[in-house]
Amino acid sequence: MSLESDLTNAFIDGYHVAGKEVGYWGCRFLQAVRKNGGLATAKRMLLPRNAGQRKGLDALLEANRPELTVEAIILQPKFLSLFTKQKLQLQGSASANMAKQ
């Protein structure tokens, strides 16, 4: 299995855990991952998001489950090589902005 496939599977696994344990079923997220793959979905989600697009992220953070977020998954050492430093810096800026809100 490739690293990209592993990322896709990690997102799908996280989706199921979030649904079962937090009660948040991010159906559009799952659709995007299945259609585009985990890597393409992650890169799109690292761009700045509006409040409606942050619904899942906010739900996971409010449930004190940050480890289930896209941001936490891509920062796992296993997946870091899939992302450029620029993308990871965007993620870091987004995380800093989340903390301020």
C-alpha positions, 0 to 999 in steps of 0.5 A: 500500500502507498503512503497516499493510500495510508493517508486516505485510510487514516482519514476514513478511519478518523471519520468513523471514530468521529462519528461513533465517539463524537457524533459528528458524521462529516459526510461531505468530507468522506465523499471528498476523500473517497472521490479525490483521495486523502492527499488532494482532500487534505491539500484543499482543506489546508487552505483558509476556511470559512465558518461553514467549512470549519464545522467538522473541525469545530465539532472535533475541537469542542469534543476535545478530540483534536487528534481526529482532525485533518490537521493532526493526521497530516502532522503525524511523522508518517505523512509529513513527506506528502506535504510541502513546507508551505502547506504545513506553514499554512496549516500552522497559521490556521491552527494559530488562528483557531486558537485565537477564536 
